[in-house]
Amino acid sequence: MRCYLEAVEHSRTTRWSQIQAFGCGTKTYNGAIAVDHDGQPVGSILEAAKADGFKTGLVVTDKINSATPACYAAHVASRRSKDRIAEQIIGYSHPLGPQVDLLLGGGRCSFKPKSDPTSCRKDNIDLYGYAKSKGYGVAVNRTAFDDFNKNKSKVLNLPHIGLFNDHTMMYEIDRRRQPEKEPSLLEMVDTALTSLNRATHSSDRGYFLMIEASRIDHAGHENVPVGQLHEVLMYNNVMKHVREWIDNHPDTIMLSAADHECGGLTLIKRFNPHPLKYANMTSHYAANLRINYDGTDLRSYVTDTVFPGYGLAILSAEATDKFFASSFPTFAPLLSKKIGIEWSTHGHTAIDVTLYGYGANSTGTVSRHDRQATGTTLICQGTLRVF
């Protein structure tokens, strides 16, 4: 199914209005979180599932209070209200109480009181403390995630919140260099499916799980080819895992779509992806290596160590000189030029996105629809009433 994208007041949508169409079956203005054009709350598919006895989960690699997960379990007039979104998504100020049984992702800083030096809140509300008072298991790092899983066949007791970075989680290619810090999206999804399935095995209500490979969008905004490649590959691995899960649990349906295209990546005539094979870090990681170098020969360090790690082992002297002469040297444009790709924007584009369906009753997703119909499809497949 192809989805065409419009917000209420713009032909080019943003993540917030697009996710509301998917998650609530309604359109809204850009920047809104599960409210209508007049600022009134609209119910989400997750909230409807929870009200109908389903277990619910959100798994992302962005902050857990960012736009996509927020549209399923919070209602605010502006996406910038990060503190309020965190409060609602854990149930602290949600009018219906806790709605999400399993939350995995980033965004720890919004759950810590202002008195904590790593907090990003403007007040001293302790959402981790609140979660514990409501019976949530809490994991704040990879070690805790592994400890909860130990000897339990990748099963978490619900409810549970696991946040593994104060902000967004690492790009996958950078995470692999330090896997002891964060679980991968695939690990989180595997744990979520197993945990939700075990929690509902004796119920006829099942579960609803929203999964987002969030950093694909970030790589598009930043025009970083290595990040884009490995985030998409991880998404493909997750899709494969979910399809295999459905093969073994045939009463399950998966719907998958992008909320929009981002970056306008284009392969030009001289496209040559070969250098990407040797890239083992994003431009962010490469930049940090350069910034944190404390030796005496920065140029040799960058050309001999950092450039090859970013897929730039063979770079002309002219390009190298230009890089070091720049007041703000950046790695990503060098690689994009070398492999022959161009980006049209650092923002979103309005091209159609594809909706994929797999499993029980997924054949009804075929054709071209307004993106609002995706939310309606979810509601109908789950036989739920969104209030």
C-alpha positions in Angstrom: 0.0 0.0 0.0 1.2 3.5 -0.8 0.5 6.3 1.6 0.4 9.9 0.5 1.3 12.5 3.2 -0.4 15.7 4.2 -0.8 17.6 7.5 -3.9 19.7 8.1 -2.2 22.9 7.1 0.7 21.7 4.9 1.2 19.4 2.0 4.5 18.3 3.5 4.0 16.4 6.8 6.3 16.1 9.8 6.8 13.1 12.0 4.2 14.3 14.6 1.2 14.7 12.3 2.2 11.6 10.4 2.4 9.4 13.4 -0.9 10.7 14.7 -2.5 9.6 11.5 -0.9 6.2 11.9 -1.5 5.9 15.6 -4.8 7.7 16.1 -6.5 7.6 12.7 -6.8 11.4 12.6 -4.9 14.3 11.0 -3.6 17.3 12.9 -1.2 20.2 12.6 2.6 19.8 12.5 4.1 19.7 16.0 1.0 18.3 17.7 1.1 15.1 19.9 -2.2 13.2 19.7 -4.5 16.3 19.8 -6.8 17.5 17.1 -6.5 20.9 15.3 -8.3 22.6 18.2 -5.9 21.1 20.7 -8.3 18.5 22.1 -6.9 15.0 22.9 -7.7 12.1 20.5 -7.4 8.5 21.6 -4.6 6.3 20.1 -4.7 2.7 19.0 -2.4 1.8 22.0 -4.8 3.4 24.5 -7.7 1.6 22.9 -5.8 -1.7 23.1 -5.0 -1.1 26.7 -8.6 -0.3 27.5 -9.6 -3.5 25.8 -7.3 -5.7 27.9 -4.3 -5.9 25.6 -0.7 -5.6 26.9 1.2 -2.7 25.2 4.7 -1.8 24.3 6.9 0.9 22.7 10.4 0.1 21.4 12.5 2.9 19.8 16.1 4.0 19.3 15.1 7.7 19.8 14.2 9.2 23.2 11.1 7.4 24.5 9.4 10.8 24.9 10.1 11.8 21.3 7.4 12.3 18.7 6.7 8.8 17.5 6.2 7.0 20.8 4.6 10.1 22.3 1.7 10.0 19.8 0.7 6.6 21.1 0.6 7.5 24.9 0.6 11.2 25.4 -1.5 14.3 24.5 0.1 17.7 24.3 -0.2 20.7 22.1 3.5 20.9 21.3 6.2 18.2 20.8 8.5 20.5 22.7 6.8 19.7 26.0 9.3 16.9 26.6 8.8 16.8 30.4 5.0 16.6 30.1 5.3 13.8 27.5 7.6 11.8 29.8 5.1 12.2 32.6 2.2 11.0 30.5 4.0 8.2 28.8 4.8 6.6 32.1 1.3 7.4 33.5 2.3 10.0 36.1 -0.1 12.6 34.6 -2.0 10.6 32.0 -5.7 10.8 32.7 -6.1 7.1 32.3 -3.0 6.2 34.4 -0.1 4.0 33.0 -0.9 2.9 29.5 2.3 1.3 28.4 3.4 -2.0 29.9 6.9 -2.1 28.3 9.0 0.9 27.3 12.5 0.4 25.7 14.7 3.1 24.2 16.6 6.3 25.1 15.7 9.5 26.9 16.7 8.8 30.5 17.3 12.4 31.3 13.6 13.3 31.2 12.8 10.7 33.9 15.3 12.0 36.5 14.7 14.9 38.9 16.4 18.2 38.2 18.6 17.6 41.3 20.3 14.8 39.3 23.2 16.4 37.3 22.4 14.3 34.3 18.7 15.3 34.3 17.2 17.5 31.5 14.0 18.2 33.4 13.0 21.7 34.6 11.5 20.3 37.9 12.3 17.8 40.5 9.7 15.2 39.6 11.3 11.8 39.8 9.6 9.6 37.2 11.8 6.6 37.8 10.6 6.8 41.5 7.0 7.0 40.3 7.5 4.0 37.9 8.9 1.9 40.7 6.0 2.8 43.0 3.7 1.5 40.2 5.5 -1.8 40.1 7.7 -1.1 37.0 11.0 -2.9 36.7 13.6 -0.3 35.8 16.7 -0.7 33.7 19.0 2.3 33.2 21.9 0.6 31.3 22.9 -2.5 29.3 24.0 -4.4 32.4 20.6 -4.0 34.0 18.9 -5.1 30.8 21.0 -8.2 30.7 20.4 -8.9 34.4 16.7 -8.8 33.9 17.0 -11.2 30.9 19.4 -13.6 32.6 18.1 -17.1 33.0 14.6 -15.9 31.8 14.9 -16.7 28.1 14.8 -13.0 27.1 11.7 -12.3 29.2 11.0 -9.2 31.2 8.4 -9.1 33.9 5.8 -6.4 33.1 5.4 -3.6 33.5 9.0 -2.5 32.7 10.9 0.5 31.5 14.4 0.3 30.1 16.2 3.4 28.9 19.8 3.1 27.9 21.0 6.6 27.0 20.2 10.0 28.5 19.3 11.2 25.0 19.0 9.2 21.7 20.6 5.8 21.5 23.7 5.4 19.4 23.8 4.9 15.7 24.0 1.1 15.2 27.4 1.1 13.5 28.8 3.1 16.5 27.0 0.9 19.0 28.8 -2.1 17.7 32.1 -0.6 18.7 30.9 -0.5 22.3 28.1 -3.1 22.6 28.5 -3.2 26.4 26.8 0.2 26.6 23.4 -0.4 24.8 21.3 -3.2 23.4 20.6 -3.2 19.7 17.1 -2.6 18.3 16.9 -6.2 17.4 17.8 -7.3 21.0 15.1 -5.0 22.4 12.5 -6.2 19.9 13.3 -9.8 20.6 12.9 -9.2 24.3 9.7 -7.2 23.8 8.0 -9.8 21.7 9.0 -12.7 24.1 7.9 -10.7 27.2 4.6 -9.5 25.8 3.8 -13.0 24.4 4.5 -14.6 27.8 2.4 -11.9 29.6 -0.6 -12.7 27.4 -0.2 -16.4 26.7 -3.3 -17.3 28.9 -5.4 -14.3 27.6 -7.4 -13.9 24.5 -6.6 -10.2 24.2 -3.0 -10.4 23.0 -0.7 -7.4 22.7 0.1 -4.2 20.7 3.7 -3.3 20.1 5.0 -0.2 18.3 8.6 -0.5 17.0 10.6 2.4 15.5 14.0 2.3 13.9 14.2 6.0 14.8 17.7 6.8 13.7 17.0 6.2 10.0 15.2 9.6 10.2 18.1 11.2 12.1 20.6 10.0 9.5 18.4 11.5 6.8 18.3 14.9 8.5 22.0 14.9 9.0 22.8 13.5 5.5 25.1 10.9 6.9 25.4 7.9 4.5 27.1 5.4 6.9 24.5 6.0 9.6 21.7 5.7 7.0 23.0 2.4 5.6 23.5 0.6 8.9 20.2 1.9 10.4 18.3 0.5 7.4 20.2 -2.8 7.6 19.2 -3.1 11.3 15.6 -2.3 10.4 15.7 -5.0 7.8 17.0 -7.5 10.4 14.2 -6.5 12.7 11.6 -7.0 9.9 13.0 -10.4 9.2 12.9 -11.4 12.9 9.3 -10.1 13.2 8.2 -12.0 10.1 9.7 -15.2 11.5 8.0 -14.6 14.8 4.7 -14.2 12.9 5.3 -17.5 11.1 5.4 -19.2 14.5 2.6 -17.1 15.9 0.1 -16.9 12.9 -2.6 -15.0 14.8 -0.3 -11.9 14.6 -0.2 -9.1 12.1 2.6 -6.7 11.3 2.1 -3.3 9.6 5.3 -1.4 8.7 5.7 2.1 7.2 7.9 5.2 7.2 6.2 8.3 8.6 7.9 10.2 5.8 11.0 10.3 3.6 13.9 12.4 4.9 17.0 13.9 3.2 16.1 13.2 -0.4 18.9 10.8 -1.0 19.6 10.3 -4.7 22.1 8.0 -6.4 23.8 9.8 -9.2 25.5 8.5 -12.4 28.9 7.8 -10.8 27.5 6.0 -7.8 30.1 3.7 -6.3 29.1 2.1 -2.9 32.4 0.3 -2.4 33.9 2.7 0.2 30.9 2.0 2.4 32.1 -1.5 2.8 35.1 -0.3 4.8 33.3 2.3 6.9 33.0 1.2 10.5 31.9 4.4 12.2 29.5 7.4 11.6 30.7 10.9 10.9 29.8 11.7 14.5 32.2 9.1 15.9 34.9 10.2 13.4 34.4 13.8 14.4 34.7 12.9 18.1 38.0 11.0 17.4 39.4 14.1 15.7 38.2 16.5 18.4 39.5 14.4 21.3 42.9 13.6 19.8 45.6 14.9 22.1 48.7 13.9 20.2 51.1 16.1 18.2 50.3 15.1 14.6 46.6 15.6 14.0 46.8 15.4 10.2 48.6 12.1 10.2 46.1 10.7 12.8 43.1 11.7 10.8 44.5 10.6 7.4 45.9 7.3 8.7 43.3 6.3 11.2 40.1 8.3 11.0 39.6 8.6 7.3 40.1 4.8 6.7 37.6 4.0 9.5 35.1 6.2 7.7 35.6 4.7 4.3 37.9 7.4 3.0 41.2 5.4 2.8 41.9 6.8 -0.6 41.3 10.6 -0.7 43.0 13.1 -3.0 45.6 15.5 -1.6 43.3 18.4 -2.7 40.3 17.0 -0.8 42.5 16.4 2.3 43.9 19.9 2.2 40.5 21.4 1.8 39.2 19.4 4.8 42.0 20.7 7.1 41.7 24.2 5.8 38.0 24.4 6.7 36.9 26.2 9.9 34.3 23.5 10.4 35.6 20.3 8.8 32.9 17.6 8.3 33.3 14.0 7.2 29.9 13.2 5.8 30.0 15.4 2.7 33.4 13.9 1.7 32.0 10.4 1.8 28.7 11.3 0.0 30.8 12.9 -2.8 33.1 10.0 -3.0 30.4 7.3 -3.3 28.3 9.4 -5.6 25.2 10.3 -3.7 23.4 13.6 -3.3 21.0 14.9 -0.7 18.3 17.4 -1.6 17.4 18.6 1.9 18.1 18.2 5.6 14.4 18.1 6.1 11.4 15.9 5.1 10.1 15.4 1.6 6.5 14.8 0.5 7.0 11.6 -1.6 4.7 8.7 -0.9 5.8 6.0 1.6 5.1 2.3 1.4 3.0 0.4 3.9 4.0 -3.3 4.3 1.7 -5.9 5.8 2.5 -9.4 6.9 0.5 -12.0 8.7 -3.2 -12.5 9.6 -5.5 -10.4 7.4 -2.7 -8.2 6.0 -3.8 -8.6 2.3 -6.3 -5.7 2.9 -3.5 -3.2 3.0 -2.8 -3.3 -0.7 -3.5 -0.1 -2.8 -2.9 3.6 -2.5 -4.4 5.5 0.5 -4.2 8.7 2.5 -1.9 8.0 5.5 -4.9 8.5 7.8 -6.2 5.2 6.5 -3.3 3.4 8.0 -4.5 4.2 11.5 -8.0 3.1 10.5 -6.5 -0.2 9.1 -4.8 -0.8 12.5 -8.0 -0.1 14.4 -10.0 -2.4 12.1 -7.4 -5.2 12.2 -7.4 -5.1 16.0 -11.2 -4.7 16.1 -10.8 -1.8 18.5 -12.7 1.3 19.1 -10.6 4.4 19.5 -12.4 6.7 21.9 
